[in-house]
């Protein structure tokens, strides 16, 4: 019997930033709204049911316009989790939040955007990542 495989190629054409901060997600979303003139609003938490194990709940904020989309995710799972790696992106577990930018806002130069993000007193460190280099990049596909 011949075996068929389904090969799916996902689109990773978005900018990805890791943010280090100790503030709550709603406070960071509020600060980013003021800084970047956005309207990040809380969406339903992302829920990943892992095979017979635990459930991973991730805080999710989104601002969508007709030309761009900005999403803010908490990298660590909400609540208590018995998972060994309770992260959205375990590759970058040192970062507390992940900022995903798609569309027209990608035209901002990454160095300039990083500089703007560091102007927020709540943010300690920012780094841009290439999504293609991450092992768990599929967690960012919705």
N, CA, C and O atoms as CSV, one atom per row, in Angstrom:
chain,resi,resn,atom,element,x,y,z
A,1,UNK,N,N,0.842,-1.170,0.000
A,1,UNK,CA,C,0.000,0.000,0.000
A,1,UNK,C,C,0.893,1.241,0.000
A,1,UNK,O,O,1.864,1.319,0.752
A,2,UNK,N,N,0.560,2.183,-0.830
A,2,UNK,CA,C,1.333,3.405,-0.960
A,2,UNK,C,C,0.969,4.377,0.167
A,2,UNK,O,O,-0.202,4.560,0.498
A,3,UNK,N,N,1.988,4.984,0.738
A,3,UNK,CA,C,1.774,5.942,1.825
A,3,UNK,C,C,1.797,7.357,1.270
A,3,UNK,O,O,2.674,7.712,0.482
A,4,UNK,N,N,0.836,8.153,1.685
A,4,UNK,CA,C,0.771,9.559,1.278
A,4,UNK,C,C,1.048,10.426,2.497
A,4,UNK,O,O,0.600,10.127,3.604
A,5,UNK,N,N,1.776,11.477,2.282
A,5,UNK,CA,C,2.083,12.414,3.364
A,5,UNK,C,C,1.523,13.776,3.013
A,5,UNK,O,O,1.567,14.212,1.862
A,6,UNK,N,N,1.005,14.426,4.014
A,6,UNK,CA,C,0.488,15.776,3.849
A,6,UNK,C,C,1.561,16.749,4.322
A,6,UNK,O,O,1.856,16.825,5.514
A,7,UNK,N,N,2.133,17.477,3.402
A,7,UNK,CA,C,3.152,18.467,3.735
A,7,UNK,C,C,2.529,19.846,3.666
A,7,UNK,O,O,2.047,20.276,2.618
A,8,UNK,N,N,2.546,20.528,4.791
A,8,UNK,CA,C,1.968,21.868,4.869
A,8,UNK,C,C,3.091,22.847,5.157
A,8,UNK,O,O,3.883,22.654,6.079
A,9,UNK,N,N,3.145,23.887,4.365
A,9,UNK,CA,C,4.120,24.939,4.611
A,9,UNK,C,C,3.379,26.144,5.158
A,9,UNK,O,O,2.510,26.709,4.494
A,10,UNK,N,N,3.731,26.530,6.369
A,10,UNK,CA,C,3.093,27.670,7.024
A,10,UNK,C,C,3.820,28.950,6.655
A,10,UNK,O,O,4.992,28.940,6.279
A,11,UNK,N,N,3.098,30.044,6.771
A,11,UNK,CA,C,3.642,31.359,6.470
A,11,UNK,C,C,4.160,31.987,7.762
A,11,UNK,O,O,3.381,32.283,8.668
A,12,UNK,N,N,5.456,32.187,7.844
A,12,UNK,CA,C,6.066,32.806,9.013
A,12,UNK,C,C,6.557,34.210,8.668
A,12,UNK,O,O,7.620,34.627,9.127
A,13,UNK,N,N,5.802,34.923,7.877
A,13,UNK,CA,C,6.219,36.263,7.460
A,13,UNK,C,C,5.719,37.302,8.469
A,13,UNK,O,O,4.902,38.163,8.145
A,14,UNK,N,N,6.222,37.200,9.672
A,14,UNK,CA,C,5.901,38.187,10.702
A,14,UNK,C,C,7.159,38.484,11.492
A,14,UNK,O,O,8.096,37.686,11.519
A,15,UNK,N,N,7.168,39.641,12.135
A,15,UNK,CA,C,8.275,40.005,13.009
A,15,UNK,C,C,7.958,39.499,14.402
A,15,UNK,O,O,6.803,39.515,14.828
A,16,UNK,N,N,8.968,39.057,15.101
A,16,UNK,CA,C,8.785,38.464,16.418
A,16,UNK,C,C,9.791,39.064,17.392
A,16,UNK,O,O,10.991,39.101,17.120
A,17,UNK,N,N,9.286,39.533,18.527
A,17,UNK,CA,C,10.133,40.146,19.541
A,17,UNK,C,C,9.884,39.472,20.889
A,17,UNK,O,O,8.743,39.174,21.240
A,18,UNK,N,N,10.937,39.241,21.624
A,18,UNK,CA,C,10.831,38.748,22.989
A,18,UNK,C,C,11.033,39.910,23.935
A,18,UNK,O,O,11.940,40.719,23.736
A,19,UNK,N,N,10.201,40.007,24.966
A,19,UNK,CA,C,10.284,41.099,25.931
A,19,UNK,C,C,10.483,40.528,27.332
A,19,UNK,O,O,9.834,39.557,27.723
A,20,UNK,N,N,11.382,41.144,28.069
A,20,UNK,CA,C,11.610,40.765,29.463
A,20,UNK,C,C,11.041,41.869,30.330
A,20,UNK,O,O,11.450,43.026,30.227
A,21,UNK,N,N,10.092,41.507,31.188
A,21,UNK,CA,C,9.478,42.441,32.124
A,21,UNK,C,C,8.786,41.645,33.218
A,21,UNK,O,O,8.391,40.497,33.012
A,22,UNK,N,N,8.643,42.256,34.369
A,22,UNK,CA,C,8.015,41.558,35.483
A,22,UNK,C,C,6.571,42.014,35.716
A,22,UNK,O,O,5.949,41.600,36.694
A,23,UNK,N,N,6.033,42.855,34.838
A,23,UNK,CA,C,4.680,43.384,35.042
A,23,UNK,C,C,3.624,42.401,34.537
A,23,UNK,O,O,3.927,41.473,33.787
A,24,UNK,N,N,2.393,42.621,34.959
A,24,UNK,CA,C,1.254,41.817,34.509
A,24,UNK,C,C,0.972,42.114,33.039
A,24,UNK,O,O,1.320,43.179,32.529
A,25,UNK,N,N,0.340,41.159,32.372
A,25,UNK,CA,C,0.096,41.293,30.927
A,25,UNK,C,C,-0.770,42.501,30.589
A,25,UNK,O,O,-0.503,43.179,29.597
A,26,UNK,N,N,-1.805,42.793,31.388
A,26,UNK,CA,C,-2.683,43.916,31.070
A,26,UNK,C,C,-1.961,45.255,31.203
A,26,UNK,O,O,-2.267,46.202,30.477
A,27,UNK,N,N,-1.008,45.335,32.124
A,27,UNK,CA,C,-0.253,46.573,32.294
A,27,UNK,C,C,0.711,46.779,31.129
A,27,UNK,O,O,0.896,47.905,30.667
A,28,UNK,N,N,1.321,45.699,30.655
A,28,UNK,CA,C,2.210,45.791,29.499
A,28,UNK,C,C,1.412,46.155,28.257
A,28,UNK,O,O,1.857,46.985,27.464
A,29,UNK,N,N,0.248,45.554,28.071
A,29,UNK,CA,C,-0.600,45.878,26.916
A,29,UNK,C,C,-0.991,47.355,26.947
A,29,UNK,O,O,-0.978,48.022,25.912
A,30,UNK,N,N,-1.334,47.864,28.119
A,30,UNK,CA,C,-1.689,49.279,28.262
A,30,UNK,C,C,-0.517,50.172,27.872
A,30,UNK,O,O,-0.708,51.159,27.163
A,31,UNK,N,N,0.708,49.839,28.329
A,31,UNK,CA,C,1.893,50.631,28.011
A,31,UNK,C,C,2.197,50.589,26.516
A,31,UNK,O,O,2.560,51.610,25.932
A,32,UNK,N,N,2.052,49.418,25.890
A,32,UNK,CA,C,2.291,49.309,24.445
A,32,UNK,C,C,1.230,50.079,23.658
A,32,UNK,O,O,1.532,50.663,22.617
A,33,UNK,N,N,0.005,50.082,24.144
A,33,UNK,CA,C,-1.052,50.862,23.498
A,33,UNK,C,C,-0.690,52.341,23.473
A,33,UNK,O,O,-0.855,53.010,22.453
A,34,UNK,N,N,-0.205,52.841,24.584
A,34,UNK,CA,C,0.175,54.257,24.663
A,34,UNK,C,C,1.382,54.556,23.786
A,34,UNK,O,O,1.403,55.565,23.082
A,35,UNK,N,N,2.381,53.692,23.823
A,35,UNK,CA,C,3.626,53.934,23.097
A,35,UNK,C,C,3.445,53.859,21.585
A,35,UNK,O,O,3.898,54.741,20.857
A,36,UNK,N,N,2.784,52.807,21.118
A,36,UNK,CA,C,2.681,52.551,19.679
A,36,UNK,C,C,1.338,52.957,19.084
A,36,UNK,O,O,1.062,52.667,17.920
A,37,UNK,N,N,0.506,53.624,19.873
A,37,UNK,CA,C,-0.817,54.054,19.428
A,37,UNK,C,C,-1.630,52.865,18.903
A,37,UNK,O,O,-2.151,52.889,17.788
A,38,UNK,N,N,-1.722,51.834,19.733
A,38,UNK,CA,C,-2.445,50.605,19.395
A,38,UNK,C,C,-3.717,50.510,20.226
A,38,UNK,O,O,-3.992,51.355,21.077
A,39,UNK,N,N,-4.476,49.467,19.959
A,39,UNK,CA,C,-5.645,49.129,20.772
A,39,UNK,C,C,-5.610,47.632,21.057
A,39,UNK,O,O,-6.515,46.888,20.680
A,40,UNK,N,N,-4.539,47.209,21.735
A,40,UNK,CA,C,-4.439,45.806,22.126
A,40,UNK,C,C,-5.542,45.506,23.133
A,40,UNK,O,O,-5.659,46.173,24.161
A,41,UNK,N,N,-6.344,44.504,22.826
A,41,UNK,CA,C,-7.417,44.098,23.735
A,41,UNK,C,C,-7.271,42.621,24.049
A,41,UNK,O,O,-6.782,41.837,23.236
A,42,UNK,N,N,-7.701,42.263,25.239
A,42,UNK,CA,C,-7.597,40.872,25.684
A,42,UNK,C,C,-8.530,40.010,24.853
A,42,UNK,O,O,-9.705,40.336,24.686
A,43,UNK,N,N,-8.014,38.932,24.344
A,43,UNK,CA,C,-8.776,37.955,23.584
A,43,UNK,C,C,-8.913,36.695,24.436
A,43,UNK,O,O,-8.360,36.609,25.533
A,44,UNK,N,N,-9.637,35.746,23.928
A,44,UNK,CA,C,-9.755,34.466,24.622
A,44,UNK,C,C,-8.361,33.851,24.744
A,44,UNK,O,O,-7.575,33.883,23.797
A,45,UNK,N,N,-8.063,33.294,25.917
A,45,UNK,CA,C,-6.758,32.671,26.131
A,45,UNK,C,C,-6.538,31.546,25.125
A,45,UNK,O,O,-7.463,30.811,24.778
A,46,UNK,N,N,-5.296,31.429,24.665
A,46,UNK,CA,C,-4.948,30.323,23.778
A,46,UNK,C,C,-4.874,29.061,24.620
A,46,UNK,O,O,-4.311,29.071,25.714
A,47,UNK,N,N,-5.434,27.990,24.118
A,47,UNK,CA,C,-5.470,26.740,24.874
A,47,UNK,C,C,-4.856,25.636,24.021
A,47,UNK,O,O,-5.329,25.338,22.925
A,48,UNK,N,N,-3.805,25.046,24.543
A,48,UNK,CA,C,-3.160,23.923,23.877
A,48,UNK,C,C,-3.378,22.692,24.743
A,48,UNK,O,O,-2.877,22.626,25.865
A,49,UNK,N,N,-4.120,21.719,24.231
A,49,UNK,CA,C,-4.295,20.455,24.935
A,49,UNK,C,C,-3.189,19.522,24.472
A,49,UNK,O,O,-3.129,19.130,23.306
A,50,UNK,N,N,-2.326,19.177,25.396
A,50,UNK,CA,C,-1.199,18.333,25.061
A,50,UNK,C,C,-1.575,16.880,25.288
A,50,UNK,O,O,-2.319,16.569,26.218
A,51,UNK,N,N,-1.078,16.007,24.466
A,51,UNK,CA,C,-1.457,14.600,24.441
A,51,UNK,C,C,-1.499,13.956,25.820
A,51,UNK,O,O,-0.461,13.621,26.392
A,52,UNK,N,N,-2.705,13.787,26.345
A,52,UNK,CA,C,-2.904,13.087,27.602
A,52,UNK,C,C,-2.206,13.707,28.796
A,52,UNK,O,O,-2.112,13.087,29.855
A,53,UNK,N,N,-1.725,14.902,28.637
A,53,UNK,CA,C,-0.998,15.542,29.735
A,53,UNK,C,C,-1.819,16.698,30.268
A,53,UNK,O,O,-2.982,16.539,30.637
A,54,UNK,N,N,-1.215,17.819,30.301
A,54,UNK,CA,C,-1.827,19.004,30.873
A,54,UNK,C,C,-2.336,19.930,29.774
A,54,UNK,O,O,-2.181,19.653,28.584
A,55,UNK,N,N,-2.928,21.001,30.186
A,55,UNK,CA,C,-3.428,22.018,29.279
A,55,UNK,C,C,-2.574,23.263,29.450
A,55,UNK,O,O,-2.255,23.656,30.572
A,56,UNK,N,N,-2.207,23.879,28.343
A,56,UNK,CA,C,-1.386,25.082,28.353
A,56,UNK,C,C,-2.288,26.263,28.008
A,56,UNK,O,O,-2.810,26.332,26.895
A,57,UNK,N,N,-2.482,27.197,28.948
A,57,UNK,CA,C,-3.284,28.397,28.714
A,57,UNK,C,C,-2.346,29.594,28.619
A,57,UNK,O,O,-1.533,29.831,29.512
A,58,UNK,N,N,-2.467,30.347,27.524
A,58,UNK,CA,C,-1.578,31.474,27.261
A,58,UNK,C,C,-2.413,32.743,27.113
A,58,UNK,O,O,-3.376,32.773,26.347
A,59,UNK,N,N,-2.036,33.801,27.856
A,59,UNK,CA,C,-2.704,35.097,27.742
A,59,UNK,C,C,-2.461,35.657,26.345
A,59,UNK,O,O,-1.358,35.562,25.807
A,60,UNK,N,N,-3.509,36.244,25.764
A,60,UNK,CA,C,-3.495,36.623,24.356
A,60,UNK,C,C,-4.133,37.998,24.185
A,60,UNK,O,O,-5.288,38.197,24.561
A,61,UNK,N,N,-3.386,38.951,23.619
A,61,UNK,CA,C,-3.891,40.287,23.304
A,61,UNK,C,C,-3.726,40.508,21.802
A,61,UNK,O,O,-2.776,40.016,21.193
A,62,UNK,N,N,-4.663,41.256,21.211
A,62,UNK,CA,C,-4.620,41.454,19.763
A,62,UNK,C,C,-5.104,42.851,19.397
A,62,UNK,O,O,-6.020,43.396,20.013
A,63,UNK,N,N,-4.465,43.413,18.381
A,63,UNK,CA,C,-4.904,44.661,17.760
A,63,UNK,C,C,-4.847,44.430,16.255
A,63,UNK,O,O,-3.767,44.288,15.682
A,64,UNK,N,N,-6.003,44.393,15.628
A,64,UNK,CA,C,-6.053,44.131,14.184
A,64,UNK,C,C,-6.688,45.316,13.462
A,64,UNK,O,O,-7.742,45.811,13.859
A,65,UNK,N,N,-6.031,45.755,12.404
A,65,UNK,CA,C,-6.583,46.763,11.511
A,65,UNK,C,C,-6.631,46.137,10.123
A,65,UNK,O,O,-6.271,44.973,9.949
A,66,UNK,N,N,-7.070,46.900,9.149
A,66,UNK,CA,C,-7.133,46.329,7.803
A,66,UNK,C,C,-5.752,46.156,7.181
A,66,UNK,O,O,-5.605,45.438,6.192
A,67,UNK,N,N,-4.731,46.813,7.754
A,67,UNK,CA,C,-3.394,46.741,7.174
A,67,UNK,C,C,-2.371,45.990,8.013
A,67,UNK,O,O,-1.317,45.607,7.505
A,68,UNK,N,N,-2.667,45.774,9.286
A,68,UNK,CA,C,-1.681,45.102,10.127
A,68,UNK,C,C,-2.343,44.422,11.318
A,68,UNK,O,O,-3.507,44.665,11.638
A,69,UNK,N,N,-1.564,43.566,11.958
A,69,UNK,CA,C,-2.027,42.878,13.154
A,69,UNK,C,C,-0.865,42.784,14.134
A,69,UNK,O,O,0.250,42.410,13.769
A,70,UNK,N,N,-1.150,43.129,15.376
A,70,UNK,CA,C,-0.162,43.035,16.444
A,70,UNK,C,C,-0.748,42.136,17.520
A,70,UNK,O,O,-1.893,42.312,17.937
A,71,UNK,N,N,0.047,41.175,17.966
A,71,UNK,CA,C,-0.405,40.253,19.011
A,71,UNK,C,C,0.636,40.227,20.118
A,71,UNK,O,O,1.840,40.249,19.861
A,72,UNK,N,N,0.161,40.181,21.333
A,72,UNK,CA,C,1.011,40.085,22.506
A,72,UNK,C,C,0.620,38.822,23.256
A,72,UNK,O,O,-0.544,38.631,23.607
A,73,UNK,N,N,1.597,37.968,23.496
A,73,UNK,CA,C,1.362,36.713,24.207
A,73,UNK,C,C,2.235,36.672,25.446
A,73,UNK,O,O,3.371,37.146,25.447
A,74,UNK,N,N,1.690,36.106,26.480
A,74,UNK,CA,C,2.520,35.804,27.642
A,74,UNK,C,C,3.217,34.486,27.318
A,74,UNK,O,O,2.567,33.537,26.880
A,75,UNK,N,N,4.516,34.418,27.526
A,75,UNK,CA,C,5.261,33.215,27.154
A,75,UNK,C,C,5.035,32.074,28.143
A,75,UNK,O,O,5.041,30.909,27.744
A,76,UNK,N,N,4.839,32.381,29.403
A,76,UNK,CA,C,4.616,31.356,30.434
A,76,UNK,C,C,3.115,31.098,30.567
A,76,UNK,O,O,2.307,32.023,30.480
A,77,UNK,N,N,2.756,29.844,30.776
A,77,UNK,CA,C,1.351,29.448,30.902
A,77,UNK,C,C,0.707,30.103,32.120
A,77,UNK,O,O,1.364,30.358,33.129
A,78,UNK,N,N,-0.584,30.368,32.003
A,78,UNK,CA,C,-1.354,30.927,33.112
A,78,UNK,C,C,-1.631,29.851,34.149
A,78,UNK,O,O,-1.760,28.674,33.814
A,79,UNK,N,N,-1.720,30.257,35.399
A,79,UNK,CA,C,-2.055,29.314,36.463
A,79,UNK,C,C,-0.918,28.357,36.746
A,79,UNK,O,O,0.204,28.539,36.274
A,80,UNK,N,N,-1.225,27.344,37.520
A,80,UNK,CA,C,-0.199,26.347,37.845
A,80,UNK,C,C,-0.266,25.218,36.818
A,80,UNK,O,O,-1.341,24.738,36.459
A,81,UNK,N,N,0.876,24.825,36.375
A,81,UNK,CA,C,0.961,23.779,35.368
A,81,UNK,C,C,1.957,22.725,35.831
A,81,UNK,O,O,3.000,23.048,36.399
A,82,UNK,N,N,1.628,21.469,35.586
A,82,UNK,CA,C,2.531,20.381,35.961
A,82,UNK,C,C,3.501,20.042,34.834
A,82,UNK,O,O,4.292,19.106,34.945
A,83,UNK,N,N,3.434,20.807,33.754
A,83,UNK,CA,C,4.329,20.555,32.621
A,83,UNK,C,C,5.764,20.899,32.971
A,83,UNK,O,O,6.028,21.788,33.781
A,84,UNK,N,N,6.670,20.191,32.356
A,84,UNK,CA,C,8.093,20.448,32.548
A,84,UNK,C,C,8.481,21.798,31.937
A,84,UNK,O,O,9.282,22.542,32.502
A,85,UNK,N,N,7.899,22.097,30.774
A,85,UNK,CA,C,8.168,23.357,30.078
A,85,UNK,C,C,6.839,24.063,29.810
A,85,UNK,O,O,6.275,23.909,28.726
A,86,UNK,N,N,6.322,24.839,30.778
A,86,UNK,CA,C,5.019,25.498,30.593
A,86,UNK,C,C,5.132,26.814,29.823
A,86,UNK,O,O,4.705,27.859,30.313
A,87,UNK,N,N,5.707,26.765,28.619
A,87,UNK,CA,C,5.936,27.973,27.822
A,87,UNK,C,C,5.302,27.843,26.444
A,87,UNK,O,O,5.199,26.747,25.893
A,88,UNK,N,N,4.878,28.984,25.897
A,88,UNK,CA,C,4.409,29.030,24.508
A,88,UNK,C,C,5.573,28.707,23.583
A,88,UNK,O,O,5.442,27.898,22.664
A,89,UNK,N,N,6.710,29.342,23.831
A,89,UNK,CA,C,7.929,29.105,23.052
A,89,UNK,C,C,9.056,28.705,24.005
A,89,UNK,O,O,9.793,29.569,24.480
A,90,UNK,N,N,9.200,27.411,24.290
A,90,UNK,CA,C,10.250,26.972,25.211
A,90,UNK,C,C,11.665,27.333,24.750
A,90,UNK,O,O,12.587,27.381,25.564
A,91,UNK,N,N,11.840,27.587,23.451
A,91,UNK,CA,C,13.157,27.974,22.920
A,91,UNK,C,C,13.645,29.268,23.572
A,91,UNK,O,O,14.842,29.447,23.797
A,92,UNK,N,N,12.708,30.161,23.871
A,92,UNK,CA,C,13.069,31.475,24.412
A,92,UNK,C,C,12.387,31.677,25.775
A,92,UNK,O,O,11.745,32.701,26.009
A,93,UNK,N,N,12.531,30.712,26.647
A,93,UNK,CA,C,11.852,30.746,27.947
A,93,UNK,C,C,12.343,31.878,28.842
A,93,UNK,O,O,11.696,32.189,29.843
A,94,UNK,N,N,13.467,32.498,28.507
A,94,UNK,CA,C,13.983,33.617,29.289
A,94,UNK,C,C,13.141,34.876,29.103
A,94,UNK,O,O,13.237,35.809,29.900
A,95,UNK,N,N,12.328,34.907,28.069
A,95,UNK,CA,C,11.509,36.078,27.758
A,95,UNK,C,C,10.106,35.877,28.309
A,95,UNK,O,O,9.510,34.810,28.164
A,96,UNK,N,N,9.593,36.922,28.941
A,96,UNK,CA,C,8.290,36.843,29.597
A,96,UNK,C,C,7.134,36.989,28.613
A,96,UNK,O,O,6.078,36.385,28.803
A,97,UNK,N,N,7.325,37.783,27.567
A,97,UNK,CA,C,6.264,38.047,26.591
A,97,UNK,C,C,6.811,37.940,25.183
A,97,UNK,O,O,8.009,38.091,24.944
A,98,UNK,N,N,5.896,37.675,24.250
A,98,UNK,CA,C,6.226,37.592,22.829
A,98,UNK,C,C,5.326,38.566,22.091
A,98,UNK,O,O,4.107,38.549,22.260
A,99,UNK,N,N,5.933,39.419,21.269
A,99,UNK,CA,C,5.195,40.386,20.462
A,99,UNK,C,C,5.317,39.960,19.006
A,99,UNK,O,O,6.424,39.838,18.481
A,100,UNK,N,N,4.170,39.733,18.349
A,100,UNK,CA,C,4.139,39.285,16.953
A,100,UNK,C,C,3.510,40.389,16.115
A,100,UNK,O,O,2.403,40.841,16.405
A,101,UNK,N,N,4.220,40.823,15.072
A,101,UNK,CA,C,3.754,41.924,14.221
A,101,UNK,C,C,3.664,41.454,12.785
A,101,UNK,O,O,4.626,40.925,12.228
A,102,UNK,N,N,2.491,41.653,12.189
A,102,UNK,CA,C,2.245,41.256,10.804
A,102,UNK,C,C,1.680,42.446,10.048
A,102,UNK,O,O,0.918,43.236,10.605
A,103,UNK,N,N,2.051,42.575,8.785
A,103,UNK,CA,C,1.448,43.606,7.937
A,103,UNK,C,C,2.228,44.903,7.914
A,103,UNK,O,O,3.456,44.906,8.001
A,104,UNK,N,N,1.498,46.020,7.794
A,104,UNK,CA,C,2.103,47.334,7.577
A,104,UNK,C,C,3.048,47.759,8.697
A,104,UNK,O,O,4.019,48.471,8.441
A,105,UNK,N,N,2.785,47.343,9.918
A,105,UNK,CA,C,3.661,47.746,11.027
A,105,UNK,C,C,5.040,47.114,10.918
A,105,UNK,O,O,5.969,47.543,11.602
A,106,UNK,N,N,5.189,46.115,10.080
A,106,UNK,CA,C,6.503,45.505,9.874
A,106,UNK,C,C,7.443,46.482,9.176
A,106,UNK,O,O,8.656,46.277,9.171
A,107,UNK,N,N,6.893,47.539,8.590
A,107,UNK,CA,C,7.719,48.515,7.893
A,107,UNK,C,C,8.579,49.316,8.856
A,107,UNK,O,O,9.559,49.938,8.446
A,108,UNK,N,N,8.213,49.306,10.156
A,108,UNK,CA,C,9.060,49.962,11.153
A,108,UNK,C,C,10.396,49.235,11.189
A,108,UNK,O,O,10.438,48.005,11.208
A,109,UNK,N,N,11.461,49.976,11.198
A,109,UNK,CA,C,12.783,49.369,11.249
A,109,UNK,C,C,12.937,48.652,12.588
A,109,UNK,O,O,12.647,49.243,13.628
A,110,UNK,N,N,13.385,47.391,12.592
A,110,UNK,CA,C,13.493,46.626,13.838
A,110,UNK,C,C,14.315,47.316,14.925
A,110,UNK,O,O,13.972,47.238,16.105
A,111,UNK,N,N,15.391,47.985,14.536
A,111,UNK,CA,C,16.226,48.669,15.523
A,111,UNK,C,C,15.445,49.819,16.158
A,111,UNK,O,O,15.520,50.031,17.368
A,112,UNK,N,N,14.700,50.555,15.345
A,112,UNK,CA,C,13.902,51.671,15.854
A,112,UNK,C,C,12.778,51.172,16.751
A,112,UNK,O,O,12.512,51.766,17.796
A,113,UNK,N,N,12.111,50.082,16.355
A,113,UNK,CA,C,11.038,49.523,17.182
A,113,UNK,C,C,11.592,49.020,18.510
A,113,UNK,O,O,10.979,49.227,19.558
A,114,UNK,N,N,12.739,48.366,18.472
A,114,UNK,CA,C,13.379,47.899,19.702
A,114,UNK,C,C,13.690,49.084,20.608
A,114,UNK,O,O,13.472,49.019,21.818
A,115,UNK,N,N,14.199,50.162,20.025
A,115,UNK,CA,C,14.518,51.362,20.799
A,115,UNK,C,C,13.248,51.947,21.423
A,115,UNK,O,O,13.263,52.375,22.578
A,116,UNK,N,N,12.152,51.965,20.660
A,116,UNK,CA,C,10.880,52.477,21.192
A,116,UNK,C,C,10.381,51.599,22.333
A,116,UNK,O,O,9.925,52.110,23.356
A,117,UNK,N,N,10.463,50.290,22.166
A,117,UNK,CA,C,9.996,49.381,23.206
A,117,UNK,C,C,10.812,49.536,24.489
A,117,UNK,O,O,10.271,49.412,25.588
A,118,UNK,N,N,12.085,49.801,24.355
A,118,UNK,CA,C,12.931,49.989,25.532
A,118,UNK,C,C,12.659,51.318,26.230
A,118,UNK,O,O,13.075,51.510,27.372
A,119,UNK,N,N,11.968,52.233,25.559
A,119,UNK,CA,C,11.594,53.495,26.192
A,119,UNK,C,C,10.486,53.303,27.219
A,119,UNK,O,O,10.268,54.169,28.066
A,120,UNK,N,N,9.790,52.181,27.150
A,120,UNK,CA,C,8.769,51.876,28.153
A,120,UNK,C,C,9.507,51.515,29.442
A,120,UNK,O,O,10.292,50.567,29.454
A,121,UNK,N,N,9.268,52.253,30.520
A,121,UNK,CA,C,10.006,51.980,31.765
A,121,UNK,C,C,9.771,50.565,32.314
A,121,UNK,O,O,10.589,50.057,33.081
A,122,UNK,N,N,8.673,49.936,31.930
A,122,UNK,CA,C,8.343,48.607,32.429
A,122,UNK,C,C,9.153,47.503,31.754
A,122,UNK,O,O,9.296,46.411,32.305
A,123,UNK,N,N,9.681,47.783,30.571
A,123,UNK,CA,C,10.389,46.771,29.773
A,123,UNK,C,C,11.882,46.827,30.086
A,123,UNK,O,O,12.508,47.882,29.985
A,124,UNK,N,N,12.441,45.684,30.466
A,124,UNK,CA,C,13.854,45.613,30.826
A,124,UNK,C,C,14.743,45.286,29.631
A,124,UNK,O,O,15.857,45.798,29.520
A,125,UNK,N,N,14.239,44.417,28.724
A,125,UNK,CA,C,15.072,43.962,27.608
A,125,UNK,C,C,14.171,43.529,26.459
A,125,UNK,O,O,13.087,42.989,26.680
A,126,UNK,N,N,14.628,43.770,25.227
A,126,UNK,CA,C,13.893,43.384,24.020
A,126,UNK,C,C,14.868,42.778,23.029
A,126,UNK,O,O,15.992,43.256,22.873
A,127,UNK,N,N,14.427,41.720,22.363
A,127,UNK,CA,C,15.255,41.123,21.312
A,127,UNK,C,C,14.359,40.634,20.189
A,127,UNK,O,O,13.297,40.061,20.434
A,128,UNK,N,N,14.794,40.866,18.945
A,128,UNK,CA,C,14.054,40.367,17.792
A,128,UNK,C,C,14.531,38.959,17.477
A,128,UNK,O,O,15.717,38.649,17.589
A,129,UNK,N,N,13.579,38.106,17.079
A,129,UNK,CA,C,13.883,36.721,16.718
A,129,UNK,C,C,13.400,36.432,15.308
A,129,UNK,O,O,12.406,36.993,14.846
A,130,UNK,N,N,14.115,35.555,14.642
A,130,UNK,CA,C,13.664,35.044,13.353
A,130,UNK,C,C,12.799,33.820,13.658
A,130,UNK,O,O,13.304,32.841,14.208
A,131,UNK,N,N,11.495,33.851,13.311
A,131,UNK,CA,C,10.623,32.728,13.638
A,131,UNK,C,C,11.097,31.396,13.052
A,131,UNK,O,O,10.832,30.340,13.628
A,132,UNK,N,N,11.784,31.435,11.929
A,132,UNK,CA,C,12.222,30.206,11.280
A,132,UNK,C,C,13.300,29.467,12.074
A,132,UNK,O,O,13.526,28.278,11.851
A,133,UNK,N,N,13.958,30.151,12.986
A,133,UNK,CA,C,15.019,29.519,13.772
A,133,UNK,C,C,14.483,28.852,15.043
A,133,UNK,O,O,15.224,28.151,15.732
A,134,UNK,N,N,13.208,29.064,15.355
A,134,UNK,CA,C,12.633,28.512,16.587
A,134,UNK,C,C,12.101,27.103,16.360
A,134,UNK,O,O,11.480,26.821,15.336
A,135,UNK,N,N,12.346,26.239,17.308
A,135,UNK,CA,C,11.901,24.849,17.212
A,135,UNK,C,C,10.379,24.734,17.337
A,135,UNK,O,O,9.760,23.913,16.660
A,136,UNK,N,N,9.780,25.553,18.199
A,136,UNK,CA,C,8.338,25.483,18.453
A,136,UNK,C,C,7.582,26.605,17.748
A,136,UNK,O,O,6.592,27.108,18.279
A,137,UNK,N,N,8.027,26.999,16.573
A,137,UNK,CA,C,7.389,28.104,15.846
A,137,UNK,C,C,5.943,27.804,15.458
A,137,UNK,O,O,5.171,28.733,15.221
A,138,UNK,N,N,5.561,26.536,15.387
A,138,UNK,CA,C,4.187,26.170,15.040
A,138,UNK,C,C,3.195,26.662,16.084
A,138,UNK,O,O,2.011,26.803,15.779
A,139,UNK,N,N,3.642,26.927,17.301
A,139,UNK,CA,C,2.762,27.437,18.341
A,139,UNK,C,C,2.262,28.845,18.034
A,139,UNK,O,O,1.332,29.329,18.679
A,140,UNK,N,N,2.877,29.508,17.048
A,140,UNK,CA,C,2.469,30.861,16.681
A,140,UNK,C,C,1.543,30.900,15.479
A,140,UNK,O,O,1.200,31.984,15.009
A,141,UNK,N,N,1.131,29.758,14.973
A,141,UNK,CA,C,0.227,29.674,13.832
A,141,UNK,C,C,-1.200,29.470,14.347
A,141,UNK,O,O,-1.475,28.528,15.090
A,142,UNK,N,N,-2.105,30.372,13.939
A,142,UNK,CA,C,-3.496,30.304,14.392
A,142,UNK,C,C,-4.437,30.227,13.220
A,142,UNK,O,O,-5.652,30.163,13.407
